[in-house]
Amino acid sequence: MGKKHYVIVSITLGAIAAISAVLIGVTNLVTKDRIIQNEKNRIAAGIKEIFGNNSLISDEEDLKDNGYAYVNYSYTVKANDEFFGYALRTTGSNMYGKISLLVGFGMTYSFSGIYVIINEQTYASTLEDNYLIPLNEGSKELDDVECGATYGAKLVRDMINEASEVILEIWK
């Protein structure tokens, strides 16, 4: 095999890489806005799920630069133009994947519920069925993390505990 063969292979691989890069770029341009809108829709649905159908976000605050491990955003929630509570968006990951939740707090700083925005945990359905849903229903304690997806439950517990600390700072 001569140099000509290596040049042809190099050019072919370079062309494939260039075409792939263009396709990825175009796909990103086409889907970027839709992904952002879908995330906003999930957050709005979560607010309604936690606080009721009349609730909506009246204010959003970015908390990513405040040094928190999990809490990213704070949402002020109103219902019928009256303050109703706060929802904190938390995001965390472990060796089993990423999870992002809305953690709701009512007028008395009390935990109102959670809503899953993203659950990429390996045992996602086990985590939801055996920990998140019972936790939301009040039939499971926050620290009772043994559920078949214990690492995911520990992550969720830590996220909710941090949100509980942050909400006290917000309400000062």
Helices and strands as residue ranges (DSSP letters): H 3-51, E 55-62, G 64-66, E 71-79, E 82-94, E 97-105, E 111-119, H 124-127, I 128-132, H 133-137, H 150-170
